[in-house]
Amino acid sequence: MSRIGKQPVVIPSGVKLEISGQTIKATGKKGNNSLTVPQGITVKMDGGNAVITRADDLQQSKALHGLSRALIANLVKGVSDGYEQGLEVYGTGYTSKVQGRNLMINVG
């Protein structure tokens, strides 16, 4: 099995995951979103975890197995915590400050 795909996705409290055929819908405090997984990949709830399995051992199925698990984990994270992106600036002569939601960087 895929090393990533065999790990279950932990569903935190406050997140509701609905599985309807190949469509997964997640609802949480940050909103809701849905995802359609490819054919040959199945998602089942096991307690508070989502378990992703594949139908066969073809190379494409193995790749889609890990991809689907990662997409579902990101889906759950997005509706529970939201996404954030960090920026690291290295070097001398850089000045930066945050104004509202914008980051201003001066090089000089």
QUIQUI-V595484 format. One record per helix or strand of 2 or more residues. SS is the DSSP state (@ for helix, = for strand). FROM is the first residue (numbers start at 1). TO is the last residue. If there is no record, write none. Layout:
SS | FROM | TO
SS | FROM | TO
This chain:
= | 9 | 10
= | 16 | 20
= | 23 | 28
= | 31 | 36
= | 41 | 46
= | 49 | 54
@ | 59 | 80
= | 94 | 99
= | 102 | 107
